[in-house]
Each structure stands twice: as structure tokens, then as C-alpha cells.
Amino acid sequence: AGETWCIEVELTPKASMRTQQIISGLLNGPYAQVLYLCSPAALPVVTHAANRFRPEQAARMFIREIPPVALMPKAA
């Protein structure tokens, strides 16, 4: 109640430094919590970048893998 959450969806991995910059912007923004939904390919990069933040910042982040059923199959 009364909180603003950010939901970020990461389908393709970015460079670790770029991901860290994005996370920093979100954590320094008006959001109480940041939820990262990641494809299997992006999950390690986001997790690695998030681990570089102070524990009190990292505690506001939730990182989850996108369920495979939510990922659209590639066009043939």
C-alpha cells in the first residue's frame, strides 16, 4: 500500500556495466522495490550486476527467471 514498484524485463543480456548502470538508476529512483524478470540468458548478467550493490540496496531487488511458457518461440 502506497509503494511504487518497478518491473524490469530483461530478455537479452546486456554488458554487465550497462546492467549495473540501469539497476543503479532504478534503485536511486522513486521505487520501493525493483522486480527483475529475466530470460535464462540474461539471468547471470543481472544477478552478477545486482551482487555489486550494498546489501541494503540489494534487499530491495527481486530477480526471477521468466517462466519458459512466457517466452515466445522464435519465428521459423
Secondary structure as GFF3:
##gff-version 3
##sequence-region A 1 76
A	DSSP	beta_strand	5	10	.	.	.	ID=ss1
A	DSSP	alpha_helix	16	27	.	.	.	ID=ss2
A	DSSP	beta_strand	33	38	.	.	.	ID=ss3
A	DSSP	alpha_helix	43	50	.	.	.	ID=ss4
A	DSSP	alpha_helix	55	58	.	.	.	ID=ss5
A	DSSP	beta_strand	61	65	.	.	.	ID=ss6
A	DSSP	three_ten_helix	68	70	.	.	.	ID=ss7
###
